Amino acid sequence: MIEHYLWLTPVAVLAVLFLFRFVGCGLDEGGLLSTSPSYADAVESDSPVAFWQLQESDQTAVGTAFGLIAHAIGAASGPPPSAAVTPGTDTTGATLLVLSVTDFDQDSTTDTVSDSFGNTWHALKRSVDPTALTNLAIWYAWDQGGLPLVVGPGHTFTVSGAFSSIELTAWSGTKTGSDPFDQQNVGAAAGTATTAQPGSVTPSKPGSLVVTAGGFRAPGNYSVDAPYTVSDQKNYVDSVAMGSAQANFVQASAAATNPQWSTDGGATQIACAIASFLSVPTTLKASNEVGPPDGDLGLVSTPLTPDPGWHSNAIGTAVLQVGVVGPPPINAIETSDTSYRLNGGFVRVPYTAALNPAQFTLDMLVIPEWTLSPPDGKFYCVLESSGPAAPGVKNQGFALYAGPDDPTDPSSPSTWQFWVGDGSGFKRLGLKNPLAAGDPGLAVVGTPTYLAVTYSGSQAFLYIYYANRDLDQLSYELNYISYVAPVNQDLFIGISGPQRALFPPFPGPDPSSGSGFLYPFAGRIAEVAIYNTVLASSRLASHGMAAFTS
């Protein structure tokens, strides 16, 4: 009780303000100054029993671009004097290589493309505007049946002909049929402020679209319309307005919307190549940095159409993206830290008793991405370890949610909420004390957020911090409810377990009908840690500051 009380006193607040904002240091357990560590170092220094850094880069999932080369030569005055060889890159795992060649003399179909591993390269059509300074050609090599693509470290690519720049993107995935490309379109209206080029026919089966576009006459940005994700876009030579871009879109059905490429001016021709991949299972794991168990990645069956009484959001296409950097960066200090983007995607961690201790601390970095204004009245699960499931109400374990402060009021703002099972039901721990004037309390904000929960034999606190939040509005004591630890139930990150309804009709959707999951988190999660101790407030402050204050 004493450490939490001191944390809330004005003297303690002023001390922490001084230490963190003016000295740039953290507090150790004894309250002494120490150099501020990174967020991950701060978390690990307090000896968690589990620490999942959700920062893996998936090179096996469908349509994932993981190798990029941009190589610029030549100048506006004319073509280069000889062939060029790109720097080497590691293409291990690739099943499709797409090479975009920007040329000067519009003879791209007579250029020569080869690589250091002897793969066969195929020329696709090109942009063909005679008034453009440069045009774009697309070449590809792929893993086809009895002639597999040769890939690996040190892979180089040679292009000869009248060209000025080349770009390679390596994609992973599988494709049936005789050719990885379904169709290609060229041509776009010139001289307009915004130019859009529709893609051609969509693939015949659900999977992932890979789209390549380029061939611009004047400077300007270009992008693919939502919901496509641009993997890369470049202008190569300062004196020459040209470039290309890569994008991918995982489609829910064969009738996926055709892609449209847009520019903010000056485009004359856009060459648009479309490849499609079929889904393949991923072997990626969410690695536990301090030892087993690792987490398995999963997706709910879609469409997800929950009963309105459950207050769970519906999903048309489930999302599980790994290696997401931003914007914004989820860690303002370590801006290269990646995260998982989830909306129907989740991490499932096999049960161990160590993940369900009698007293504990939960610690995590998240970014909510659902609509907060106006409120949507839905619940979103960050983490849950609960049980049992059918035939009744879950009544064991703990969970951290965001959801309407008053579930009976559709206009109620979304707040962070800690729930526990006390043996008779699953109950929210509400605020013990009223909020002071101007205190945002547990309100959810659509920004990178540090969250922590401490739970002992007599007290529970919820901590919230994000950039520029007042330091005297970090810790909130909750009304205490004794919890019963679950037995033989897996832990979930980004979703509740099967048949874990918070509200009737209980116990939730029947898994045999497609998907028993509820409350998918819509946003990004980068770190989740569990401790079997109640960490001091000073340690939790150092964790939050390490993510948002240098």
C-alpha positions in Angstrom: 0.0 0.0 0.0 2.8 2.4 0.9 4.6 2.3 -2.5 1.3 3.1 -4.3 0.4 5.9 -1.9 3.8 7.5 -2.3 3.4 7.3 -6.1 0.2 9.3 -5.9 1.4 12.1 -3.6 2.3 15.5 -5.0 5.8 15.2 -3.6 6.4 11.9 -5.4 4.9 13.3 -8.6 7.2 16.3 -8.6 10.2 14.1 -7.9 9.3 11.8 -10.9 8.7 14.8 -13.1 12.1 16.2 -12.3 13.9 12.9 -12.7 12.3 11.9 -16.0 11.7 15.2 -17.7 14.8 17.1 -16.8 17.5 14.5 -16.1 16.3 11.9 -18.6 17.0 9.0 -16.1 15.0 6.2 -14.6 14.5 5.0 -11.1 15.9 1.7 -9.8 14.1 -0.3 -7.1 15.9 1.6 -4.4 14.9 5.0 -5.9 18.4 5.8 -7.1 19.2 7.4 -10.5 20.2 5.1 -13.3 20.6 5.6 -17.1 17.3 5.1 -18.9 17.3 1.7 -20.6 15.4 0.8 -23.7 11.8 -0.4 -23.2 12.8 -4.1 -23.8 15.8 -3.8 -21.5 13.6 -2.2 -18.8 11.0 -5.0 -19.0 13.6 -7.8 -19.0 15.6 -6.3 -16.1 12.6 -7.0 -13.8 12.6 -10.7 -14.6 9.3 -11.5 -16.2 8.1 -15.1 -16.4 7.1 -14.4 -20.0 7.9 -11.6 -22.5 6.6 -11.8 -26.0 8.1 -9.2 -28.3 5.7 -9.3 -31.2 8.4 -8.1 -33.6 8.9 -11.1 -35.9 9.3 -10.5 -39.7 7.3 -13.1 -41.6 9.0 -14.5 -44.7 6.6 -17.4 -45.2 3.2 -15.8 -45.3 1.2 -15.2 -48.4 2.3 -12.4 -50.6 4.9 -11.0 -48.2 7.5 -8.7 -49.7 10.8 -9.1 -47.9 13.7 -8.2 -50.2 14.0 -4.8 -51.9 16.8 -3.4 -54.1 16.7 0.1 -55.6 19.6 0.7 -58.0 19.9 4.0 -59.9 22.3 4.7 -62.7 22.4 7.0 -65.8 21.2 10.5 -66.1 18.5 12.5 -67.9 20.8 13.1 -70.9 20.8 9.5 -72.0 21.2 5.8 -71.3 24.1 4.2 -69.3 27.1 3.1 -71.3 27.0 -0.6 -70.2 25.1 -3.2 -68.2 24.7 -2.8 -64.4 24.8 -5.3 -61.6 22.8 -4.7 -58.5 24.2 -5.2 -55.0 23.7 -8.7 -53.6 20.6 -9.4 -51.4 19.4 -12.4 -49.5 16.4 -13.8 -51.4 16.0 -17.0 -49.3 12.4 -18.0 -49.2 11.3 -16.1 -52.3 9.0 -17.8 -54.8 8.5 -14.8 -57.1 11.0 -12.1 -58.1 9.6 -8.9 -59.7 12.1 -6.6 -61.4 10.9 -3.1 -62.5 13.2 -1.5 -65.2 12.8 2.2 -66.0 14.3 2.9 -69.4 15.1 5.8 -71.6 14.5 4.7 -75.2 11.3 2.6 -74.7 12.9 -0.6 -76.0 12.5 -2.4 -72.7 11.4 -5.7 -74.4 14.8 -5.9 -76.0 16.7 -5.4 -72.7 18.4 -8.3 -71.1 17.9 -9.4 -67.5 19.8 -12.2 -65.8 20.9 -13.1 -62.3 23.8 -14.7 -60.5 21.8 -18.0 -59.9 20.9 -18.6 -63.6 17.1 -18.2 -63.3 15.0 -17.7 -66.4 13.5 -14.2 -66.6 10.2 -13.3 -68.4 9.4 -9.9 -69.9 5.9 -8.6 -69.2 4.4 -5.7 -71.2 5.4 -2.1 -70.5 4.2 1.4 -70.3 4.3 2.9 -73.8 3.7 6.7 -73.8 6.0 8.2 -76.5 5.8 11.7 -74.8 7.1 10.4 -71.5 10.8 10.9 -70.7 11.0 7.3 -69.3 8.9 4.2 -69.4 8.6 1.1 -67.2 9.1 -2.5 -68.0 8.3 -5.4 -65.6 10.3 -8.6 -65.6 9.7 -11.6 -63.4 11.1 -15.0 -62.4 9.2 -17.5 -60.4 9.1 -20.9 -58.8 7.2 -23.1 -61.3 6.7 -26.8 -61.0 9.8 -28.7 -62.3 11.9 -25.5 -62.6 12.2 -24.1 -59.1 13.4 -20.6 -58.5 17.0 -20.6 -57.2 17.4 -18.1 -54.4 19.7 -17.4 -51.5 22.3 -15.0 -50.0 24.4 -12.8 -52.3 21.8 -12.8 -55.1 22.7 -10.2 -57.8 20.8 -9.1 -60.9 22.2 -7.8 -64.2 20.3 -5.6 -66.6 21.7 -4.4 -70.0 20.1 -1.9 -72.4 19.0 1.7 -72.4 17.7 2.0 -68.9 18.2 4.3 -65.9 17.1 2.4 -62.8 15.9 -1.0 -61.6 14.0 -2.2 -58.6 13.6 -5.7 -57.3 11.0 -7.0 -54.9 11.1 -10.6 -53.6 7.7 -12.2 -52.7 6.9 -15.4 -50.9 3.8 -17.5 -51.4 2.5 -20.2 -53.7 0.7 -20.0 -57.0 -1.0 -22.7 -59.0 -1.3 -22.6 -62.8 1.1 -22.0 -65.6 2.0 -18.4 -64.8 2.1 -16.3 -61.7 0.6 -13.2 -63.4 -3.1 -13.0 -64.0 -3.1 -9.9 -66.2 -1.4 -6.6 -66.8 -2.8 -3.2 -67.8 -1.1 -0.2 -69.3 -2.2 3.3 -70.2 -3.6 6.2 -68.2 -5.0 9.6 -69.0 -2.3 12.3 -69.2 -2.4 15.9 -68.0 -4.7 15.5 -65.1 -4.0 16.3 -61.5 -4.9 12.8 -60.3 -4.6 9.8 -62.5 -6.0 6.3 -61.6 -5.2 3.1 -63.5 -7.7 0.2 -62.8 -6.1 -3.2 -62.4 -7.2 -5.9 -64.8 -9.0 -9.1 -64.0 -8.8 -10.5 -60.5 -7.5 -13.9 -59.7 -9.8 -16.9 -59.9 -9.1 -18.0 -56.4 -8.9 -16.3 -53.0 -5.3 -15.4 -52.0 -3.0 -12.4 -52.2 -2.6 -9.9 -55.0 0.8 -8.5 -55.7 0.7 -5.3 -57.8 3.6 -3.5 -59.4 3.2 0.0 -61.0 5.4 2.8 -62.4 6.4 4.8 -65.4 5.9 8.5 -64.5 6.8 11.5 -66.5 6.7 14.2 -63.8 7.5 14.3 -60.1 4.9 13.3 -57.6 3.8 10.8 -55.1 1.8 7.7 -56.1 0.0 5.2 -54.0 -2.5 2.3 -54.3 -6.0 2.9 -53.1 -7.1 1.3 -49.8 -7.2 -1.5 -48.7 -3.9 -2.2 -50.5 -0.6 -1.9 -48.6 2.2 -0.2 -50.5 5.5 -2.1 -49.8 7.9 0.3 -51.5 7.9 3.3 -53.7 10.9 5.3 -55.0 12.1 8.1 -57.3 15.6 7.0 -58.3 17.5 9.8 -60.0 17.1 13.4 -59.0 17.1 14.8 -62.5 14.7 12.1 -63.9 11.1 11.9 -62.8 10.4 8.1 -62.6 9.9 5.3 -60.2 7.8 2.4 -59.3 5.9 0.9 -56.4 4.9 -2.5 -55.0 1.8 -3.3 -53.1 -0.1 -6.3 -51.8 -3.7 -7.1 -50.7 -5.0 -10.3 -49.2 -8.4 -10.8 -50.7 -11.2 -12.5 -48.9 -12.8 -14.0 -52.0 -12.1 -14.4 -55.7 -14.1 -11.2 -56.5 -11.6 -8.9 -54.9 -11.8 -5.2 -55.8 -9.6 -4.2 -58.7 -6.6 -2.1 -57.5 -6.3 1.5 -58.6 -3.0 3.4 -58.6 -3.2 7.1 -58.0 -0.7 10.0 -58.4 -0.8 13.6 -57.4 0.1 14.9 -60.9 2.0 14.4 -64.1 1.6 10.7 -64.7 1.3 9.7 -68.3 1.5 5.9 -68.3 1.2 3.3 -65.5 2.2 -0.3 -66.1 0.2 -2.4 -63.7 1.2 -6.1 -63.2 -0.9 -8.3 -61.0 0.2 -11.6 -59.5 -1.8 -13.8 -57.2 -0.8 -16.3 -54.6 -2.8 -18.9 -52.7 -2.8 -19.1 -49.0 -0.2 -21.2 -47.3 0.1 -21.9 -43.6 2.7 -19.9 -41.7 5.2 -21.5 -39.3 6.0 -18.2 -37.6 5.9 -18.2 -33.8 5.5 -15.3 -31.3 8.8 -15.8 -29.5 8.9 -15.7 -25.7 12.2 -13.9 -25.0 12.7 -15.5 -21.6 12.0 -19.1 -22.5 9.0 -21.3 -23.5 6.2 -21.2 -24.2 6.2 -19.4 -27.6 2.9 -18.4 -29.0 1.1 -19.8 -32.1 -0.4 -17.3 -34.6 -4.0 -17.7 -35.8 -6.9 -16.1 -37.6 -10.6 -16.4 -36.8 -12.9 -17.9 -39.4 -14.6 -15.1 -41.3 -17.0 -13.5 -41.7 -17.3 -13.1 -37.9 -20.9 -12.1 -37.1 -21.4 -12.1 -33.3 -24.7 -11.8 -31.5 -25.4 -8.1 -30.7 -25.7 -9.0 -27.0 -22.0 -9.9 -26.8 -20.8 -6.4 -27.8 -18.2 -7.9 -30.0 -17.2 -6.4 -33.4 -18.0 -8.1 -36.7 -15.1 -8.9 -39.1 -15.3 -9.4 -42.9 -11.7 -10.2 -43.5 -9.4 -11.2 -40.6 -6.1 -9.3 -40.3 -2.8 -10.5 -39.0 0.2 -8.4 -40.1 3.6 -8.9 -38.6 6.6 -6.6 -38.9 4.5 -3.4 -38.9 6.6 -0.3 -38.2 4.0 2.5 -38.5 3.3 5.3 -38.8 3.2 6.1 -36.0 6.1 4.1 -34.4 4.7 2.2 -31.5 7.8 3.0 -29.5 8.7 6.6 -29.8 12.3 6.0 -28.7 13.1 2.8 -30.5 11.3 3.8 -33.7 12.4 0.8 -35.7 10.5 -1.5 -33.3 7.8 -3.4 -35.2 4.5 -4.8 -34.0 1.6 -7.1 -35.0 -1.5 -5.5 -36.5 -4.5 -7.5 -35.5 -8.2 -7.6 -36.3 -9.2 -11.2 -36.0 -5.6 -12.3 -35.8 -4.3 -13.5 -32.5 -1.5 -15.2 -30.6 -2.4 -18.4 -28.6 0.0 -19.4 -25.9 -0.2 -23.0 -24.5 -1.2 -23.2 -20.8 1.4 -23.3 -18.1 0.8 -22.6 -14.4 3.6 -20.0 -14.4 1.4 -17.7 -16.6 -1.3 -17.7 -13.9 0.4 -16.8 -10.6 -1.5 -15.8 -7.4 0.0 -12.3 -7.7 1.2 -10.7 -10.9 2.0 -7.7 -13.1 0.9 -7.4 -16.7 2.9 -5.1 -19.0 2.3 -4.1 -22.7 2.5 -1.6 -25.5 -0.5 -1.2 -27.8 -2.1 1.2 -30.4 -5.9 1.1 -30.6 -7.1 1.5 -34.2 -10.9 1.2 -33.9 -13.3 4.1 -34.0 -13.3 6.0 -30.7 -15.5 9.0 -31.6 -18.3 8.3 -31.8 -17.9 5.2 -29.6 -18.8 1.9 -31.3 -20.0 0.1 -28.1 -17.7 -2.9 -28.7 -15.2 -4.7 -26.5 -11.6 -5.4 -27.6 -9.4 -8.0 -25.8 -5.7 -7.2 -25.4 -5.0 -10.3 -23.3 -7.0 -13.1 -21.7 -6.2 -16.2 -19.6 -9.6 -17.5 -18.5 -11.8 -20.6 -18.2 -13.7 -22.7 -18.2 -15.8 -22.4 -21.4 -19.1 -24.2 -22.1 -21.6 -25.0 -20.7 -21.7 -21.9 -18.5 -20.2 -18.5 -17.8 -16.4 -18.2 -17.7 -15.5 -17.8 -14.0 -11.7 -18.2 -13.7 -8.6 -16.2 -14.8 -8.0 -12.6 -15.8 -8.3 -10.3 -18.8 -7.5 -6.8 -20.0 -10.1 -5.3 -22.3 -11.1 -2.0 -23.8 -14.8 -1.3 -24.1 -17.7 1.0 -23.3 -17.6 2.2 -19.7 -21.3 1.5 -19.5 -22.2 -1.4 -21.8 -25.9 -0.5 -21.6 -25.2 3.0 -23.1 -24.1 2.9 -26.8 -22.6 6.4 -26.5 -20.5 5.4 -23.5 -16.7 6.2 -24.1 -14.3 3.3 -24.4 -12.1 2.7 -21.3 -9.4 0.2 -20.4 -10.8 -2.4 -18.1 -9.4 -5.2 -16.0 -11.6 -8.3 -15.4 -11.2 -11.4 -13.2 -13.0 -14.7 -12.6 -13.9 -15.1 -9.0 -15.3 -18.7 -9.2 -18.9 -17.5 -9.8 -18.5 -15.3 -12.8 -16.2 -12.9 -14.7 -16.3 -9.4 -13.3 -14.8 -6.0 -14.0 -12.8 -4.3 -11.3 -14.1 -0.7 -11.4 -12.4 2.4 -10.1 -12.1 2.6 -6.4 -12.0 6.4 -6.1 -13.7 9.1 -8.2 -11.6 10.9 -10.7 -10.3 14.4 -10.1 -11.4 17.2 -12.4 -9.6 17.0 -15.7 -8.3 13.5 -15.1 -8.8 11.4 -18.3 -8.8 8.3 -16.1 -9.0 5.0 -18.0 -10.2 6.5 -21.3 -8.8 4.9 -24.4 -6.9 7.2 -26.7 -5.9 6.3 -30.3 -2.2 6.7 -29.8 0.7 4.4 -28.7 -0.1 3.5 -25.2 1.7 1.7 -22.3 -0.5 -0.4 -20.1 0.2 -2.3 -16.9 -1.8 -4.0 -14.2 -0.6 -5.1 -10.8 -2.6 -7.6 -8.7 -1.7 -8.7 -5.2 -3.6 -10.5 -2.5 -5.4 -7.3 -1.5 -5.0 -4.6 -4.1 -5.2 -4.1 -7.9 -4.0 -1.1 -9.9 -4.2 -0.2 -13.6 -1.4 2.0 -15.1 -1.8 4.1 -18.3 0.9 6.2 -20.0 1.3 7.8 -23.4 3.3 10.7 -24.7 2.6 14.0 -23.0 0.3 12.4 -20.4 0.5 14.0 -17.0 2.6 12.0 -14.6 0.1 12.4 -11.8 -2.5 10.6 -13.9 -0.8 7.2 -14.3 -2.0 4.9 -11.5 -5.6 4.0 -10.7 -6.6 1.7 -7.8 -9.4 -0.7 -8.7 -12.1 -2.2 -6.5 -10.5 -5.5 -5.4 -12.1 -8.9 -6.4 -10.3 -12.1 -5.5 -9.5 -14.2 -8.6 -9.3 -17.9 -9.2 -6.5 -19.1 -11.5 -7.5 -21.1 -14.5 -6.4 -24.7 -15.0 -5.4 -26.1 -18.4 -6.7 -23.1 -20.4 -4.5 -21.4 -23.0 -3.6 -17.7 -22.9 -4.7 -15.4 -25.8 -3.2 -12.1 -27.0 -5.5 -10.0 -29.2 -8.7 -12.0 -28.7 -10.7 -13.9 -26.0 -10.6 -17.6 -25.9 -13.4 -19.7 -27.5 -16.8 -19.3 -25.9 -15.7 -16.5 -23.5 -18.6 -14.1 -23.7 -18.7 -11.3 -21.2 -22.5 -10.9 -21.7 -25.4 -13.2 -22.5 -26.3 -15.3 -24.3 -23.7 -17.4 -22.6 -21.2 -19.0 -23.1 -20.7 -17.5 -26.5 -20.5 -18.7 -30.1 -20.3 -22.4 -30.8 -16.8 -23.2 -32.3 -18.3 -26.0 -34.4 -20.3 -23.3 -36.3 -17.1 -21.7 -37.6 -15.4 -19.6 -34.9 -16.0 -19.5 -31.2 -13.8 -16.4 -30.7 -15.0 -13.0 -29.5 -13.7 -9.5 -28.9 -10.8 -9.3 -31.5 -8.4 -6.5 -30.8 -8.4 -4.0 -33.7 -4.9 -2.3 -33.6 -1.3 -3.0 -33.0 0.5 -4.8 -30.1 4.2 -4.8 -29.8 5.1 -6.2 -26.3 3.4 -8.3 -23.7 5.1 -9.3 -20.4 3.9 -11.2 -17.3 5.6 -11.1 -13.9 4.9 -13.3 -10.9 5.5 -10.4 -8.6 3.9 -7.0 -8.0 6.3 -4.5 -9.5 6.9 -1.3 -7.7 5.4 1.9 -9.2 8.8 3.3 -9.9 9.6 0.3 -12.1 6.4 0.6 -14.1 7.1 4.3 -14.5 10.6 3.4 -15.9 9.0 1.0 -18.4 6.5 3.6 -19.7 9.1 6.3 -19.9 11.5 4.1 -21.7 9.0 3.8 -24.5 8.0 7.5 -24.8 10.6 9.7 -23.2 14.3 9.9 -24.1 
